[in-house]
Amino acid sequence: MQINQQKTVQVDVTELRLHIKVCDSFAAGLQDAQGTEVGSYEGYVPDFFPGEHFGDYLILNIDLETGQIKNWRKPKASDIEKMIAQDVDD
């Protein structure tokens, strides 16, 4: 005879994958070393962000041990400049 019963088992979880739909509502602020905001951006998710986001999704893979974003790649200065310029153009 088989019956249904739930069991709790331990699982080694290492990563949290976030797919957040921002739908034209992405916002970012740039701060200098003193904490003063020196630039900002609102609009689509910038192209240099990780994943196939199509401008509408924020896709981040978080390492649960360290809290670090695993799929983040350091942007180039030109990426940041382009992002800020796009906000000015809108």
Buried (B, 14 or more C-beta within 10 A) or exposed (E): EEEEEEEEEEEEEEEEEEEEEBEEEBEBEEEEEEEEEEBEBEBBBBEBBBBEBEBBBBBBBBEEEEEEEBEEEEBEEEBBEBBBEBBEEE
